[in-house]
């Protein structure tokens, strides 16, 4: 469990944010954010998780970065358009059977029934919940 650091006006802090890195002085402490005047002259409001006291030991900076990174994610890639797939996500009887990939929407794949049933309705399914089907004859469900 990490302990929260309390900052006060005038404290020197270092930002571990990749967007606004650097050191600065706390100008104001708000209920949810901390206003900091960076040494570069830029004023930025940070969430406290992005700040560590200036001169902190490297392990404090690593701990702050670890809070931001979170657990590693599994990256799943979309299937190419026209690929036959089967839904392997949480149980849903509406998604059983064989589907055809018709597009990719950044992290989600659009699928439709190969025979046009379902009124040509398409579903957007997370890429990690589809498996490629390799067959020469499409089985009838």
N, C-alpha and C positions, 0 to 999 in steps of 0.2 A: 504494500500500500504506500502511495506517495503522499508526502505531507505538503500542504499548500504553503507557499511562501507569501507573506503579506508585504506589500510594497506601500511606501508612503511617498508623499510629494518630496522631491529633491533626491530620491535614491538613484544611484547609477545602476543601470540594467543593461543586459545584453539580450538581443533578440535572436532566437533560434529559428525564426521564420525564414523560409527560402525566398519569399517575396520581398521582405524588408529586413535583410540582415544588418547587424551593426549594433553599436552601443549608443546609449543616450541617457537622458534624465527624465524621471517621472514628473509630469506636469500636473496631472490630476488623476485621482482614483475614483472611478465610477462604480456603481454596483456590479456591472458585468464586464466592463472594459477598463483598461489603463491607458491614459493618454501619455505618449512619450514623445519628447523632442529628440530626434536622432542627431548624432554629431554631424550628419550630412545636411542638417537644417530642415529635414522633413518632419512634419508632425503626423503621427500615426496612432490609431487606437488599436491596442492589442488585447486579446484574451490572455489571462495570466499564464496559461500553459505555454505561451510562446516566449515568456520572459524568464531569465535567471539573473540573480544578482551579479553585477560585474565582478570579474575576478574569481568566479566560482571554479571549483575544482572540475577537471574534465569529466568526472563521473556524474556531476550534477547536470552538465550539458547533455551527456549521453542519456541520462534518465529523462530529461525534457524531450529529447528527440524520440526516445522510445515511447513516450506518452502519445506523441503525434503520429508515429508510424502505425501503431496497433498491430494486430496479428497479420502475418503474411497472407495474401490472397492467392487463390488458384486462378490462373488465367485460362479461360476457355475461348477457343477460336470458333468463329462462325463456319458453318458448312457452306460450300459453294452453291450458288443458285442451281436448281434442278436436281439436287441430291435428295435421295430418299432417306428419311430419318424416322426414328421412333422416339417418342417422348419417354424419358426415364426419370422425370422429376417426381415430386410428391404425388400420391395416388389421386387421379382425377379421371373418372370413367369417360368424360367427354373427349379426352385426349388420347385414348387408346388407339392402337392401330398404326398404320403407315401414313406418313405425311410427306409433302414435297416442299423443299425450301424455295421461297420466292424472293427473298431479299434479306438484307442485314440492316439493322437499325442501331448500330453502335452498342454492342453488348447484348442485344436481343436479336433473335432470328425470326423472321416472318415465315409461317408455314401454312399450307392449305392441304385439303384432301386431294389425292391425285385424280379422282374421278369426278370432281366438281360437286359432289354432294355437300351438304352443309351450306348451300346457297353461296358457294365460293367465299365463305367467311374465312378470314385468316386470323391466326393467333400470333402474338408476340411472346416468344419463349426465351428465357435466359440461355445463352449459348451452352452452358455447362449441363443443361438438362436434356440434351438431344444426343442420340447416337446414330451414326451412319448405318444404314441397312444395305447390305450387298446381296442382291438376289437377281435372278433373271426373270422370275415370274412373281408378280405382286400377289401375296396371299390375300384372300378375301376374309375379312373379319366378320 
